[in-house]
Amino acid sequence: MFVLWAMAFGWTTPLMVQRTATHWSRFHRWCVQRLLGQRIVVEGDLPIGPYLYIAKHESMFETIDILCLFDRPAIGAKRELFDIPLWGGIARRYGLIPIERTAGASALRALRAAAKDRIAQGRAICLFPEGTRVPHGESPPLKAGFAGLYSLLGLPVVPIAIDSGRVSPRGKFLKRPGTITYKVGEIVPVGLDRKEAEARVHAAINALN
């Protein structure tokens, strides 16, 4: 229903797509809590401002629920997803940020321009740096997209651990009741070298493993 609304009204105004997505996220959270018996907890204070938010990715849950944490967040997504018929057009109108897996100089400039544009709109920039959903307990290395954005944007990073895979594992139709926790890590300041920044973020987003 919400996708149909976005398709019907999104071609005239991006704000309509953004509002529709927000309502979809809130409805999804209601279903998760009331129908699945999953409780959602946020540990730590989630700062709101000009930050780069980096989150663990274990389930489809957080890709939808993250819209409940921020106002119209601009989320980084794999470039190939934008080629999906209909969905890709809606994603562009919403303002998702395409991430090139093998980004050259021109792609990085486009990425930086898109992120700066969303920041100017007062929107949070969010990235799932593992590139895909991973089973709970696994800690794959971060993809290069994180280091590129960290260097290009010059923003402090707020890492967020999520353990949604415990109750909503990838590839499993049936979901279990239980608690899903967001754990907000210490802010990673600007100006660190790539190795240290990645190490801090990697440790923080895997804090619930």
MDTraj code that builds the backbone (N, CA, C; nanometers):
import mdtraj as md
import numpy as np

residues = "MET PHE VAL LEU TRP ALA MET ALA PHE GLY TRP THR THR PRO LEU MET VAL GLN ARG THR ALA THR HIS TRP SER ARG PHE HIS ARG TRP CYS VAL GLN ARG LEU LEU GLY GLN ARG ILE VAL VAL GLU GLY ASP LEU PRO ILE GLY PRO TYR LEU TYR ILE ALA LYS HIS GLU SER MET PHE GLU THR ILE ASP ILE LEU CYS LEU PHE ASP ARG PRO ALA ILE GLY ALA LYS ARG GLU LEU PHE ASP ILE PRO LEU TRP GLY GLY ILE ALA ARG ARG TYR GLY LEU ILE PRO ILE GLU ARG THR ALA GLY ALA SER ALA LEU ARG ALA LEU ARG ALA ALA ALA LYS ASP ARG ILE ALA GLN GLY ARG ALA ILE CYS LEU PHE PRO GLU GLY THR ARG VAL PRO HIS GLY GLU SER PRO PRO LEU LYS ALA GLY PHE ALA GLY LEU TYR SER LEU LEU GLY LEU PRO VAL VAL PRO ILE ALA ILE ASP SER GLY ARG VAL SER PRO ARG GLY LYS PHE LEU LYS ARG PRO GLY THR ILE THR TYR LYS VAL GLY GLU ILE VAL PRO VAL GLY LEU ASP ARG LYS GLU ALA GLU ALA ARG VAL HIS ALA ALA ILE ASN ALA LEU ASN".split()
xyz = np.array([
    [0.0822, -0.1201, 0.0000],
    [0.0000, 0.0000, 0.0000],
    [0.0859, 0.1256, 0.0000],
    [0.1880, 0.1281, 0.0884],
    [0.2729, 0.2466, 0.0978],
    [0.3561, 0.2649, -0.0290],
    [0.3999, 0.1545, -0.0893],
    [0.4752, 0.1636, -0.2144],
    [0.3865, 0.2189, -0.3252],
    [0.2613, 0.1766, -0.3280],
    [0.1683, 0.2284, -0.4282],
    [0.1447, 0.3774, -0.4088],
    [0.1350, 0.4224, -0.2850],
    [0.1212, 0.5658, -0.2593],
    [0.2417, 0.6416, -0.3127],
    [0.3605, 0.5882, -0.2843],
    [0.4827, 0.6540, -0.3305],
    [0.4856, 0.6614, -0.4825],
    [0.4429, 0.5534, -0.5489],
    [0.4412, 0.5523, -0.6944],
    [0.3396, 0.6516, -0.7488],
    [0.2259, 0.6652, -0.6799],
    [0.1190, 0.7517, -0.7284],
    [0.1507, 0.9001, -0.7115],
    [0.2160, 0.9345, -0.5994],
    [0.2360, 1.0755, -0.5684],
    [0.3821, 1.1204, -0.5740],
    [0.4737, 1.0246, -0.5760],
    [0.6144, 1.0597, -0.5643],
    [0.6732, 1.1316, -0.6824],
    [0.6116, 1.1188, -0.7995],
    [0.6697, 1.1806, -0.9174],
    [0.6486, 1.3311, -0.9183],
    [0.5654, 1.3844, -0.8296],
    [0.5440, 1.5286, -0.8265],
    [0.6269, 1.5972, -0.7185],
    [0.6536, 1.5319, -0.6080],
    [0.7291, 1.5951, -0.4999],
    [0.8062, 1.4915, -0.4184],
    [0.9363, 1.5090, -0.4013],
    [1.0135, 1.4154, -0.3176],
    [0.9621, 1.4100, -0.1742],
    [0.9092, 1.5233, -0.1242],
    [0.8613, 1.5257, 0.0130],
    [0.7488, 1.4250, 0.0347],
    [0.6652, 1.4050, -0.0659],
    [0.5575, 1.3084, -0.0524],
    [0.6134, 1.1668, -0.0383],
    [0.7172, 1.1353, -0.1159],
    [0.7806, 1.0043, -0.1041],
    [0.8414, 0.9878, 0.0347],
    [0.9071, 1.0921, 0.0836],
    [0.9708, 1.0867, 0.2157],
    [0.8682, 1.0677, 0.3258],
    [0.7573, 1.1372, 0.3166],
    [0.6520, 1.1219, 0.4173],
    [0.5900, 0.9836, 0.4119],
    [0.5690, 0.9328, 0.2914],
    [0.5136, 0.7986, 0.2761],
    [0.6070, 0.6948, 0.3368],
    [0.7378, 0.7111, 0.3112],
    [0.8363, 0.6171, 0.3666],
    [0.8369, 0.6223, 0.5190],
    [0.8217, 0.7408, 0.5750],
    [0.8185, 0.7549, 0.7204],
    [0.6967, 0.6844, 0.7794],
    [0.5812, 0.7010, 0.7157],
    [0.4600, 0.6326, 0.7630],
    [0.4754, 0.4811, 0.7519],
    [0.5373, 0.4366, 0.6437],
    [0.5632, 0.2935, 0.6255],
    [0.6515, 0.2414, 0.7381],
    [0.7555, 0.3156, 0.7735],
    [0.8465, 0.2737, 0.8806],
    [0.7734, 0.2651, 1.0141],
    [0.6887, 0.3615, 1.0429],
    [0.6145, 0.3610, 1.1689],
    [0.5158, 0.2445, 1.1742],
    [0.4518, 0.2172, 1.0600],
    [0.3600, 0.1030, 1.0550],
    [0.4363, -0.0274, 1.0726],
    [0.5529, -0.0374, 1.0114],
    [0.6377, -0.1555, 1.0255],
    [0.6768, -0.1764, 1.1715],
    [0.7165, -0.0692, 1.2409],
    [0.7533, -0.0829, 1.3823],
    [0.6336, -0.1285, 1.4649],
    [0.5172, -0.0738, 1.4361],
    [0.3962, -0.1152, 1.5087],
    [0.3728, -0.2647, 1.4895],
    [0.3879, -0.3134, 1.3669],
    [0.3677, -0.4564, 1.3397],
    [0.4715, -0.5409, 1.4123],
    [0.5967, -0.4958, 1.4106],
    [0.7038, -0.5682, 1.4775],
    [0.6751, -0.5812, 1.6268],
    [0.6283, -0.4726, 1.6863],
    [0.6035, -0.4736, 1.8302],
    [0.4757, -0.5479, 1.8669],
    [0.3677, -0.5213, 1.7952],
    [0.2382, -0.5767, 1.8341],
    [0.2138, -0.7181, 1.7810],
    [0.2591, -0.7464, 1.6603],
    [0.2303, -0.8767, 1.6000],
    [0.3414, -0.9788, 1.6239],
    [0.4670, -0.9336, 1.6213],
    [0.5786, -1.0253, 1.6395],
    [0.6274, -1.0325, 1.7833],
    [0.5861, -0.9368, 1.8661],
    [0.6304, -0.9370, 2.0052],
    [0.7765, -0.8994, 2.0220],
    [0.8259, -0.8157, 1.9314],
    [0.9647, -0.7720, 1.9397],
    [0.9715, -0.6330, 2.0048],
    [1.0537, -0.6231, 2.1074],
    [1.0715, -0.4982, 2.1802],
    [1.1948, -0.4261, 2.1251],
    [1.1871, -0.2952, 2.1094],
    [1.2959, -0.2164, 2.0525],
    [1.3537, -0.1246, 2.1588],
    [1.4829, -0.1348, 2.1809],
    [1.5511, -0.0578, 2.2851],
    [1.6678, 0.0190, 2.2238],
    [1.6861, 0.1434, 2.2668],
    [1.8018, 0.2229, 2.2253],
    [1.8884, 0.2472, 2.3483],
    [2.0109, 0.1950, 2.3459],
    [2.1050, 0.2154, 2.4553],
    [2.2006, 0.3297, 2.4199],
    [2.2070, 0.4287, 2.5070],
    [2.2919, 0.5441, 2.4812],
    [2.2133, 0.6572, 2.4179],
    [2.2744, 0.7730, 2.4169],
    [2.2109, 0.8913, 2.3591],
    [2.2461, 0.9013, 2.2112],
    [2.1441, 0.9157, 2.1292],
    [2.1644, 0.9272, 1.9851],
    [2.1714, 1.0757, 1.9493],
    [2.2913, 1.1291, 1.9236],
    [2.3026, 1.2716, 1.8919],
    [2.2440, 1.3015, 1.7544],
    [2.1784, 1.4126, 1.7430],
    [2.1187, 1.4546, 1.6166],
    [2.1920, 1.5799, 1.5688],
    [2.2415, 1.5752, 1.4480],
    [2.3150, 1.6898, 1.3961],
    [2.3960, 1.6506, 1.2745],
    [2.4967, 1.7278, 1.2392],
    [2.5798, 1.6972, 1.1223],
    [2.6792, 1.5860, 1.1524],
    [2.6288, 1.4628, 1.1489],
    [2.7117, 1.3449, 1.1732],
    [2.6956, 1.2473, 1.0570],
    [2.7893, 1.1541, 1.0485],
    [2.7777, 1.0405, 0.9586],
    [2.7430, 0.9203, 1.0457],
    [2.6234, 0.8649, 1.0264],
    [2.5758, 0.7546, 1.1092],
    [2.6082, 0.6218, 1.0401],
    [2.6826, 0.5362, 1.1096],
    [2.7268, 0.4092, 1.0548],
    [2.6658, 0.2967, 1.1381],
    [2.5921, 0.2057, 1.0735],
    [2.5160, 0.1052, 1.1488],
    [2.5467, -0.0371, 1.1045],
    [2.5378, -0.1281, 1.1992],
    [2.5455, -0.2717, 1.1735],
    [2.4267, -0.3130, 1.0871],
    [2.4444, -0.4196, 1.0072],
    [2.3363, -0.4633, 0.9178],
    [2.3200, -0.6143, 0.9284],
    [2.2178, -0.6581, 1.0030],
    [2.1913, -0.8009, 1.0215],
    [2.0584, -0.8462, 0.9630],
    [1.9690, -0.7519, 0.9348],
    [1.8335, -0.7885, 0.8949],
    [1.7716, -0.6767, 0.8123],
    [1.6641, -0.7099, 0.7426],
    [1.5878, -0.6051, 0.6736],
    [1.5250, -0.5095, 0.7735],
    [1.5125, -0.5532, 0.8994],
    [1.4477, -0.4719, 1.0023],
    [1.5024, -0.3301, 1.0057],
    [1.6355, -0.3147, 1.0188],
    [1.6919, -0.1812, 1.0381],
    [1.6848, -0.0938, 0.9144],
    [1.6784, -0.1549, 0.7946],
    [1.6685, -0.0723, 0.6748],
    [1.5354, 0.0023, 0.6688],
    [1.4347, -0.0524, 0.7346],
    [1.3039, 0.0140, 0.7411],
    [1.2903, 0.0938, 0.8701],
    [1.3307, 0.0340, 0.9818],
    [1.3089, 0.0966, 1.1120],
    [1.3952, 0.2199, 1.1333],
    [1.5055, 0.2334, 1.0608],
    [1.5944, 0.3471, 1.0820],
    [1.5251, 0.4790, 1.0528],
    [1.4164, 0.4738, 0.9756],
    [1.3395, 0.5955, 0.9493],
    [1.2621, 0.6404, 1.0725],
    [1.2517, 0.5523, 1.1732],
    [1.1904, 0.5913, 1.3001],
    [1.2905, 0.6628, 1.3904],
    [1.4198, 0.6479, 1.3615],
    [1.5232, 0.7094, 1.4444],
    [1.5578, 0.8503, 1.3990],
    [1.5455, 0.8741, 1.2685],
    [1.5858, 1.0025, 1.2113],
    [1.4743, 1.0606, 1.1252],
    [1.4847, 1.1899, 1.0992],
    [1.3895, 1.2583, 1.0127],
    [1.4361, 1.2475, 0.8676],
    [1.3676, 1.1655, 0.7898],
    [1.3963, 1.1500, 0.6467],
    [1.5444, 1.1204, 0.6195],
    [1.6030, 1.0206, 0.6838],
    [1.7462, 0.9951, 0.6651],
    [1.7805, 0.9621, 0.5202],
    [1.8953, 1.0100, 0.4756],
    [1.9465, 0.9767, 0.3426],
    [2.0407, 0.8584, 0.3601],
    [1.9998, 0.7434, 0.3117],
    [2.0723, 0.6191, 0.3355],
    [2.1525, 0.5818, 0.2113],
    [2.2755, 0.5400, 0.2320],
    [2.3568, 0.4928, 0.1218],
    [2.3110, 0.3545, 0.0780],
    [2.2972, 0.3342, -0.0531],
    [2.2511, 0.2061, -0.1069],
    [2.3351, 0.1683, -0.2286],
    [2.3483, 0.0387, -0.2523],
    [2.4248, -0.0087, -0.3667],
    [2.3703, 0.0501, -0.4969],
    [2.4580, 0.0941, -0.5815],
    [2.4206, 0.1614, -0.7065],
    [2.3279, 0.0755, -0.7910],
    [2.3504, -0.0551, -0.7957],
    [2.2700, -0.1409, -0.8822],
    [2.1237, -0.1480, -0.8404],
    [2.0951, -0.1173, -0.7138],
    [1.9561, -0.1198, -0.6676],
    [1.8722, -0.0118, -0.7360],
    [1.9371, 0.0948, -0.7817],
    [1.8649, 0.2043, -0.8448],
    [1.8195, 0.1682, -0.9864],
    [1.8677, 0.0550, -1.0370],
    [1.8268, 0.0101, -1.1702],
    [1.7025, -0.0778, -1.1659],
    [1.6530, -0.1088, -1.0473],
    [1.5316, -0.1898, -1.0350],
    [1.4126, -0.1074, -1.0849],
    [1.3348, -0.1594, -1.1784],
    [1.2202, -0.0843, -1.2305],
    [1.1263, -0.0377, -1.1188],
    [1.0777, 0.0811, -1.1291],
    [0.9853, 0.1456, -1.0352],
    [1.0534, 0.1769, -0.9020],
    [1.1089, 0.0741, -0.8365],
    [1.1730, 0.0978, -0.7059],
    [1.2861, 0.1975, -0.7188],
    [1.3660, 0.1843, -0.8250],
    [1.4790, 0.2739, -0.8421],
    [1.4368, 0.4188, -0.8550],
    [1.3278, 0.4421, -0.9273],
    [1.2778, 0.5783, -0.9417],
    [1.2298, 0.6356, -0.8101],
    [1.1616, 0.5530, -0.7311],
    [1.1148, 0.5983, -0.6002],
    [1.2331, 0.6283, -0.5092],
    [1.3365, 0.5425, -0.5142],
    [1.4555, 0.5630, -0.4315],
    [1.5229, 0.6963, -0.4640],
    [1.5302, 0.7285, -0.5913],
    [1.5902, 0.8564, -0.6311],
    [1.5075, 0.9740, -0.5806],
    [1.3761, 0.9630, -0.5923],
    [1.2903, 1.0722, -0.5470],
    [1.2960, 1.0878, -0.3959],
    [1.3108, 0.9773, -0.3247],
    [1.3244, 0.9854, -0.1788],
    [1.4551, 1.0542, -0.1416],
    [1.5597, 1.0294, -0.2184],
    [1.6887, 1.0901, -0.1891],
    [1.7903, 0.9938, -0.1311],
    [1.7756, 0.8625, -0.1602],
    [1.8806, 0.7690, -0.1218],
    [2.0092, 0.8044, -0.1971],
    [2.1227, 0.7659, -0.1407],
    [2.2516, 0.8006, -0.2004],
    [2.3129, 0.6757, -0.2630],
    [2.3330, 0.6758, -0.3950],
    [2.3935, 0.5576, -0.4600],
    [2.5410, 0.5444, -0.4253],
    [2.5820, 0.4225, -0.3911],
    [2.7208, 0.3934, -0.3568],
    [2.7800, 0.3024, -0.4642],
    [2.8846, 0.3490, -0.5303],
    [2.9550, 0.2681, -0.6296],
    [3.0549, 0.1779, -0.5577],
    [3.0517, 0.0481, -0.5861],
    [3.1429, -0.0455, -0.5206],
    [3.2869, -0.0245, -0.5655],
    [3.3052, 0.0122, -0.6917],
    [3.4398, 0.0420, -0.7435],
    [3.4398, 0.1871, -0.7883],
    [3.4445, 0.2764, -0.6895],
    [3.4264, 0.4182, -0.7183],
    [3.5551, 0.4824, -0.7683],
    [3.5457, 0.5457, -0.8866],
    [3.6552, 0.6261, -0.9371],
    [3.6415, 0.7682, -0.8866],
    [3.7249, 0.8570, -0.9359],
    [3.7253, 0.9954, -0.8892],
    [3.5927, 1.0647, -0.9163],
    [3.5366, 1.0443, -1.0356],
    [3.4106, 1.1106, -1.0692],
    [3.2963, 1.0589, -0.9823],
    [3.2964, 0.9274, -0.9540],
    [3.1926, 0.8704, -0.8688],
    [3.2023, 0.9234, -0.7268],
    [3.3242, 0.9405, -0.6772],
    [3.3435, 0.9946, -0.5427],
    [3.2971, 1.1393, -0.5343],
    [3.3234, 1.2157, -0.6400],
    [3.2765, 1.3547, -0.6417],
    [3.1243, 1.3603, -0.6405],
    [3.0610, 1.2701, -0.7174],
    [2.9147, 1.2648, -0.7195],
    [2.8599, 1.2238, -0.5834],
    [2.9270, 1.1307, -0.5190],
    [2.8867, 1.0855, -0.3860],
    [2.8948, 1.1990, -0.2854],
    [3.0028, 1.2718, -0.2888],
    [3.0211, 1.3841, -0.1972],
    [2.9152, 1.4913, -0.2220],
    [2.8878, 1.5218, -0.3482],
    [2.7876, 1.6239, -0.3807],
    [2.6494, 1.5818, -0.3314],
    [2.6152, 1.4529, -0.3505],
    [2.4844, 1.4052, -0.3057],
    [2.4724, 1.4137, -0.1539],
    [2.5775, 1.3728, -0.0824],
    [2.5749, 1.3772, 0.0632],
    [2.5661, 1.5208, 0.1141],
    [2.6428, 1.6105, 0.0541],
    [2.6381, 1.7517, 0.0947],
    [2.4989, 1.8102, 0.0722],
    [2.4360, 1.7714, -0.0370],
    [2.3016, 1.8190, -0.0666],
    [2.2027, 1.7738, 0.0403],
    [2.2108, 1.6467, 0.0819],
    [2.1186, 1.5961, 0.1840],
    [2.1440, 1.6635, 0.3193],
    [2.2720, 1.6879, 0.3504],
    [2.3045, 1.7566, 0.4757],
    [2.2460, 1.8974, 0.4764],
    [2.2540, 1.9662, 0.3624],
    [2.1978, 2.1007, 0.3514],
    [2.0471, 2.1002, 0.3729],
    [1.9834, 1.9863, 0.3446],
    [1.8393, 1.9722, 0.3677],
    [1.8078, 1.9393, 0.5128],
    [1.9120, 1.9248, 0.5966],
    [1.8915, 1.8914, 0.7366],
    [1.8656, 1.7440, 0.7593],
    [1.9089, 1.6579, 0.6662],
    [1.8834, 1.5150, 0.6758],
    [2.0076, 1.4415, 0.7244],
    [1.9871, 1.3337, 0.7984],
    [2.0971, 1.2509, 0.8467],
    [2.1515, 1.1652, 0.7328],
    [2.2827, 1.1446, 0.7315],
    [2.3472, 1.0562, 0.6347],
    [2.3762, 0.9238, 0.7053],
    [2.3195, 0.8150, 0.6551],
    [2.3333, 0.6841, 0.7186],
    [2.3937, 0.5846, 0.6200],
    [2.4780, 0.4976, 0.6731],
    [2.5449, 0.3994, 0.5882],
    [2.5549, 0.2658, 0.6620],
    [2.5284, 0.1573, 0.5891],
    [2.5523, 0.0222, 0.6393],
    [2.6826, -0.0253, 0.5743],
    [2.7957, -0.0116, 0.6429],
    [2.9258, -0.0263, 0.5775],
    [2.9681, -0.1696, 0.5467],
    [2.8904, -0.2689, 0.5903],
    [2.9246, -0.4075, 0.5592],
    [2.8781, -0.4475, 0.4188],
    [2.7942, -0.3633, 0.3596],
    [2.7530, -0.3842, 0.2216],
    [2.6353, -0.4773, 0.2025],
    [2.6100, -0.5654, 0.2968],
    [2.4984, -0.6583, 0.2893],
    [2.4671, -0.7074, 0.4300],
    [2.3551, -0.7779, 0.4448],
    [2.3193, -0.8317, 0.5756],
    [2.4130, -0.9463, 0.6136],
    [2.4525, -0.9481, 0.7394],
    [2.5410, -1.0540, 0.7882],
    [2.4753, -1.1229, 0.9078],
    [2.4984, -1.2519, 0.9251],
    [2.4407, -1.3240, 1.0394],
    [2.4894, -1.2655, 1.1716],
    [2.4031, -1.2722, 1.2721],
    [2.4403, -1.2219, 1.4044],
    [2.5653, -1.2947, 1.4548],
    [2.6601, -1.2176, 1.5061],
    [2.7831, -1.2746, 1.5573],
    [2.9006, -1.2645, 1.4616],
    [2.8728, -1.2404, 1.3321],
    [2.9817, -1.2261, 1.2359],
    [3.0256, -1.0804, 1.2247],
    [3.1542, -1.0600, 1.1942],
    [3.2112, -0.9253, 1.1904],
    [3.2971, -0.9061, 1.0655],
    [3.2363, -0.8988, 0.9485],
    [3.3149, -0.8808, 0.8260],
    [3.3799, -0.7424, 0.8228],
    [3.4862, -0.7264, 0.7444],
    [3.5493, -0.5939, 0.7342],
    [3.4561, -0.4928, 0.6681],
    [3.4808, -0.3660, 0.6944],
    [3.3998, -0.2603, 0.6348],
    [3.4336, -0.2452, 0.4871],
    [3.3329, -0.2112, 0.4084],
    [3.3556, -0.1826, 0.2672],
    [3.4235, -0.0453, 0.2533],
    [3.4810, -0.0225, 0.1365],
    [3.5570, 0.0999, 0.1141],
    [3.4694, 0.2252, 0.1171],
    [3.3381, 0.2085, 0.0982],
    [3.2500, 0.3251, 0.0956],
    [3.2556, 0.4076, 0.2222],
    [3.2758, 0.3407, 0.3367],
    [3.2820, 0.4163, 0.4621],
    [3.4006, 0.5105, 0.4631],
    [3.5192, 0.4589, 0.4335],
    [3.6399, 0.5413, 0.4365],
    [3.6289, 0.6574, 0.3393],
    [3.5688, 0.6315, 0.2222],
    [3.5511, 0.7379, 0.1246],
    [3.4641, 0.8498, 0.1762],
    [3.3489, 0.8137, 0.2355],
    [3.2586, 0.9163, 0.2896],
    [3.3211, 0.9888, 0.4078],
    [3.3864, 0.9139, 0.4952],
    [3.4508, 0.9740, 0.6133],
    [3.5530, 1.0785, 0.5705],
    [3.6313, 1.0453, 0.4706],
    [3.7338, 1.1383, 0.4223],
    [3.6728, 1.2556, 0.3467],
    [3.5747, 1.2289, 0.2627],
    [3.5174, 1.3326, 0.1774],
    [3.4328, 1.4332, 0.2545],
    [3.3550, 1.3848, 0.3524],
    [3.2587, 1.4717, 0.4199],
    [3.3182, 1.5473, 0.5375],
    [3.4208, 1.4902, 0.6007],
    [3.4784, 1.5569, 0.7167],
    [3.3799, 1.5707, 0.8315],
    [3.2981, 1.4656, 0.8523],
    [3.1987, 1.4664, 0.9597],
    [3.2379, 1.3664, 1.0681],
    [3.2109, 1.3987, 1.1963],
    [3.2290, 1.2969, 1.3006],
    [3.1309, 1.1829, 1.2779],
    [3.1694, 1.0645, 1.3230],
    [3.0906, 0.9438, 1.2970],
    [3.0225, 0.8953, 1.4240],
    [2.8950, 0.8600, 1.4112],
    [2.8208, 0.7979, 1.5205],
    [2.7979, 0.6517, 1.4830],
    [2.8719, 0.5576, 1.5452],
    [2.8526, 0.4158, 1.5140],
    [2.7365, 0.3577, 1.5955],
    [2.6605, 0.2691, 1.5320],
    [2.5432, 0.2106, 1.5971],
    [2.5450, 0.0591, 1.5785],
    [2.5511, -0.0133, 1.6892],
    [2.5421, -0.1591, 1.6850],
    [2.3950, -0.1986, 1.6876],
    [2.3609, -0.3051, 1.6156],
    [2.2229, -0.3544, 1.6099],
    [2.2277, -0.5074, 1.6133],
    [2.1431, -0.5686, 1.6951],
    [2.1432, -0.7155, 1.7039],
    [2.0138, -0.7770, 1.6519],
    [1.9574, -0.7171, 1.5479],
    [1.8295, -0.7630, 1.4940],
    [1.8354, -0.9055, 1.4408],
    [1.9539, -0.9514, 1.4015],
    [1.9665, -1.0857, 1.3463],
    [1.9347, -1.1967, 1.4444],
    [1.9338, -1.1668, 1.5724],
    [1.9002, -1.2696, 1.6731],
    [1.7550, -1.3135, 1.6614],
    [1.6657, -1.2175, 1.6334],
    [1.5226, -1.2489, 1.6296],
    [1.4635, -1.2385, 1.4890],
    [1.5316, -1.1691, 1.3991],
    [1.4851, -1.1571, 1.2606],
    [1.5995, -1.1910, 1.1657],
    [1.6463, -1.3162, 1.1672],
    [1.7636, -1.3531, 1.0870],
    [1.7376, -1.3466, 0.9376],
    [1.8440, -1.3185, 0.8647],
    [1.8368, -1.3116, 0.7189],
    [1.7954, -1.4465, 0.6610],
    [1.7037, -1.4411, 0.5649],
    [1.6635, -1.5625, 0.4951],
    [1.5609, -1.6468, 0.5679],
    [1.5193, -1.6041, 0.6850],
    [1.4199, -1.6794, 0.7624],
    [1.2857, -1.6075, 0.7574],
    [1.1828, -1.6781, 0.7107],
    [1.0512, -1.6161, 0.7012],
    [0.9917, -1.5915, 0.8388],
    [1.0071, -1.6881, 0.9282],
    [0.9509, -1.6750, 1.0618],
    [1.0436, -1.5933, 1.1513],
    [0.9882, -1.4952, 1.2178],
    [1.0639, -1.4105, 1.3102],
    [1.0259, -1.4463, 1.4530],
    [1.1195, -1.4281, 1.5442],
    [1.0959, -1.4666, 1.6839],
    [1.0696, -1.3431, 1.7699],
    [0.9886, -1.3572, 1.8748],
    [0.9750, -1.2470, 1.9711],
    [1.1050, -1.2296, 2.0479],
    [1.1254, -1.1122, 2.0994],
    [1.2483, -1.0837, 2.1728],
    [1.2804, -0.9358, 2.1665],
    [1.3999, -0.9001, 2.2062],
    [1.4410, -0.7594, 2.2109],
    [1.5437, -0.7302, 2.1021],
    [1.5207, -0.6230, 2.0295],
    [1.6173, -0.5725, 1.9322],
    [1.6783, -0.4458, 1.9918],
    [1.8097, -0.4437, 2.0001],
    [1.8783, -0.3325, 2.0648],
    [1.9611, -0.2516, 1.9651],
    [1.9463, -0.1207, 1.9746],
    [2.0387, -0.0268, 1.9104],
    [2.1348, 0.0194, 2.0202],
    [2.2635, 0.0036, 1.9994],
    [2.3622, 0.0501, 2.0970],
    [2.4471, 0.1598, 2.0317],
    [2.4335, 0.2823, 2.0825],
    [2.5050, 0.3961, 2.0256],
    [2.6463, 0.4010, 2.0823],
    [2.7449, 0.3964, 1.9959],
    [2.8845, 0.3973, 2.0393],
    [2.9394, 0.5379, 2.0566],
    [3.0637, 0.5465, 2.0994],
    [3.1297, 0.6755, 2.1147],
    [3.1534, 0.7389, 1.9786],
    [3.1381, 0.8698, 1.9749],
    [3.1578, 0.9429, 1.8501],
    [3.3036, 0.9321, 1.8051],
    [3.3217, 0.9016, 1.6784],
    [3.4552, 0.8953, 1.6189],
    [3.4847, 1.0314, 1.5569],
    [3.5867, 1.1026, 1.6044],
    [3.6108, 1.2391, 1.5568],
    [3.6644, 1.2416, 1.4133],
    [3.6606, 1.3581, 1.3543],
    [3.7163, 1.3766, 1.2202],
    [3.8691, 1.3780, 1.2284],
    [3.9314, 1.3554, 1.1147],
    [4.0755, 1.3722, 1.1072],
    [4.1595, 1.2503, 1.1380],
    [4.0996, 1.1365, 1.1726],
    [4.1778, 1.0167, 1.1992],
    [4.2231, 0.9542, 1.0672],
    [4.3315, 0.8776, 1.0724],
    [4.3701, 0.8067, 0.9507],
    [4.2721, 0.6923, 0.9279],
    [4.2732, 0.6421, 0.8059],
    [4.1729, 0.5435, 0.7664],
    [4.1739, 0.4203, 0.8569],
    [4.2910, 0.3689, 0.8881],
    [4.3013, 0.2459, 0.9662],
    [4.2401, 0.2631, 1.1044],
    [4.2692, 0.3748, 1.1707],
    [4.2165, 0.3949, 1.3055],
    [4.0664, 0.4191, 1.3026],
    [4.0197, 0.5002, 1.2071],
    [3.8764, 0.5279, 1.1970],
    [3.7989, 0.3993, 1.1728],
    [3.8473, 0.3157, 1.0816],
    [3.7783, 0.1906, 1.0528],
    [3.7800, 0.0969, 1.1737],
    [3.8915, 0.0931, 1.2457],
    [3.9012, 0.0057, 1.3626],
    [3.8014, 0.0474, 1.4705],
    [3.7918, 0.1769, 1.4950],
    [3.6971, 0.2248, 1.5975],
    [3.5532, 0.1951, 1.5588],
    [3.5196, 0.2233, 1.4342],
    [3.3826, 0.2005, 1.3881],
    [3.3501, 0.0509, 1.3888],
    [3.4429, -0.0294, 1.3408],
    [3.4207, -0.1745, 1.3338],
    [3.3939, -0.2317, 1.4723],
    [3.4732, -0.1901, 1.5703],
    [3.4538, -0.2391, 1.7068],
    [3.3193, -0.1954, 1.7635],
    [3.2817, -0.0709, 1.7360],
    [3.1581, -0.0153, 1.7925],
    [3.0332, -0.0799, 1.7346],
    [3.0299, -0.1009, 1.6019],
    [2.9078, -0.1573, 1.5431],
    [2.8933, -0.3063, 1.5722],
    [3.0022, -0.3686, 1.6192],
    [2.9962, -0.5110, 1.6556],
    [2.9900, -0.5319, 1.8067],
    [2.9588, -0.4274, 1.8808],
    [2.9591, -0.4339, 2.0271],
    [2.8536, -0.5273, 2.0834],
    [2.7518, -0.5601, 2.0054],
    [2.6448, -0.6480, 2.0538],
    [2.6630, -0.7935, 2.0084],
    [2.7750, -0.8229, 1.9456],
    [2.7991, -0.9604, 1.8996],
    [2.8185, -1.0561, 2.0169],
])
top = md.Topology()
chain = top.add_chain()
for i, resn in enumerate(residues, 1):
    res = top.add_residue(resn, chain, resSeq=i)
    for name in ("N", "CA", "C"):
        top.add_atom(name, md.element.get_by_symbol(name[0]), res)
traj = md.Trajectory(xyz[None], top)
